[in-house]
Amino acid sequence: MINHSNYWLKNAHIPTCLIVDNQFIPHTKENLCLCDIQIQEGKINQIIPASNTIGIDLQKGIVLPCFVDIHTHLDKGHIFERSPNLQGDFKTALETVKKDSILWNEEDLYQRMEFGLKCSYAHGTIAIRTHLDCHENQADTSLKVWQQLQQKWQNKINLQAVSLISLDYFLTENGVKLADKIAEIGGILGGVAYTNPELEIQLEKVFQLAKQRNLDLDFHADENGEIDSICLQKIAEIAIKTNFTGNILCGHCCSLSVQPEGVVQKTINLVKEANINIVSLPMCNLYLQDRQENITPFWRGITKVKELKKAGVKVTFASDNCRDPFFGFGDHDLLEVFNQSVRIGHLDTPYSDWITSISKIPADLMKLPELGRIGVNLPANLVVFKARYFSELLSRNQRDRLVIRNGKIIKNKLPKYKQLDQLNH
């Protein structure tokens, strides 16, 4: 279909919010523009209103930029077969992963993490930020494997690493050494914020370590349905107090959805003032939270994404865990993440610019300005669908999508699960 360096994609539906320097008038109620895209030598040479140009007719099929997955756990991925979470709750997930981590040697990590990368690449993802468990001696092994994969996959997927540890660890000498390691590899300093009497002391130390090393921050916060869990609020307060100017991303923030309106508004105001960005992980949180034996769940486990966005906070969605004790499903497909986010959060009617939450916004937060958008002179990294409207895009799995990287269609076959069989025995 596409085997030369200069061609046109005709009659493509592109969301207006994803076109750089957009001057197009939407043709649909979903703010899709009907355009022709000229691709030359791996880059986008022109974007014009649909016309009589000669090229490949997409018949109004949607074209998106390649996806950006800003919150994943590649090191935990695909252990569900050997370490299932039979209770399906958060506490059991923690305990199960801890036991399984005994097996996390270089070979085990490399094979499972690369399996995740193969899935992501096939689905059309171009950049991934992964959290890596850094307890005890695990940091050295995991960071070494991550660096090997980062090098091997540098022309396919941009990989970023975040440390994952409870924040009290940073009050120790080993915690300071971990911050040094993260700085050495150009990573992001991160950890899990839990409600405890020393939370503010822990946060102040983390912010200090980040400022001294010019590191961005990425926290897990309030991944629960507890009305008194206000870690996000505390993170914002310390960010303001310390005049932190780096990038801050907070994930989950689920307790915000069960708190009184006054607490919610106070937190959102502080988050906005502190310039904190939010990533919601609705698939994983829907799986874990409000789970009780023989009782049908009621709560959705999603944070206040609409209220945060309305306040001017940047909101993203991401894959989080995949086929591990925290989430027994998933395939590293950000279209599925977006699909489920729309359904769980009622982000349709109108769709607005929510599609930027898996493309342009996370690309900006990862400091990758050429990714997550479609524009003249940008690399032709695109995902092409037969679906013509969002209602069609989100009603089928879109396994027949075409992934274009630097102007060429890739062979996007998903890896077979049997590749992991030897790790599950």
C-alpha positions, 0 to 999 in steps of 0.5 A: 500500500505504502512503499515509496517516500512521497505519497498522500493520505487523502480524506483523513479525519484528524481531530482539530486539537491535534493539528499544529497551527490549526487553521482548519474548520471541523467537518463533524460535531466531534471536531474532526477535520477532513484533510489530505496529508502529504508525507515526504521522506518520512516527514509530513510535508503538507496538510491541506483541506481534502481536495482532488489530490491523487493518493491513498483514499482513507475514506474519512478514516481517523488519523492520530499521532502515535500514542504516548503512555506516561504511566506504566509498570513494565517491570511488573508486567505479565506475571499474572500467570505465575503470581495471580491476585486471587483476592483481587484487592490492593493489599493482596496485589502488594503482597503478591508482587513482593513475593514474585520480585524474588524472581526479578533477575536480569533475564526475567525482567528483560524478557517481560519488559521487552514483551510489553514494549513489543505490544506497545509498539505494535499498537502504535505507542511511541513513548513510554514512562515506566515506574521501576520498583527500587526496593533494597537491591532491586534498583541496580538490576532494574535500572540496568535492564531498563538502560539496555532496553532504552538503548535497543529500542531508541529508534522505536520507543522513547523510554523514561524511567521513574523510581518507585519506592515508599517516600520514607526511603528517601530519609535514609542514606540509601534513598539519597544514593537512589536519587543520585542513580536516577540523576545519572541515568536522566530519570525522574524521581518518584515514589508512593505517598502514603498518609502517615505522621511524617509525610510532610518531612518525607515530601520536603526531603524528596523535593530537596533531592529533586531540586539539588539534582534538577530532577522532575517528580512523579508520585503515586498518590491517594490510590484508595477510596479513603475520605481522609487520604489527602496526599495530593493536597500535601504534595501541592502544599510542599511544592508551593512551599519549596518553590519547586519549578520542575515538572510534577506528575501525580498518578491515581488521586482516587480519594478525591472522588469520595471527599466533600466538595470543600476538600475537593475544591481546596485540593484542586486549587492547590494543584493548579497553583503548584502547577501539578499535572495529573494522570488517571489510571481508570482501568487498574483502579476500576479493577482493584477498588471497591472489590469485596467477595460476593458483593457487586462493586459500586465505585468507579475508582476514577479521580475528578478528571472533569473538575481538574481539567475545568480548573486548567490542570493538565489531565492524562490517561495511561496504561498503568499495570498490565497482566500483573496482580494490580491489573489482571488484564491489558495489552499496552494499548492506549486506544483501549485505555482511552476507550475505557476512560471515555466510558468510565468517566463519561467523556463523550457528548462532547468528546471535546479535546480528551484525545490529547490526554493520550497524545499531546499532553503526555508528550509535553509532560515528557518534554517530547515536543515533536510527539503526540501531534500532527504538523508540517515538518514533524515526523510522520508517526501516525496511527490510521484507522478505518473508523470514521468517527469517535463512535466507530473508533470506540466501538470496535477493537481496531485491530486492523489499524495501520501504524506508520513510523517515519512515513513507513508502515510497520509490521505491527504483529503482537508477540505471542504469549508463549514467548513468556511460557518459560518464565511462568514455570 
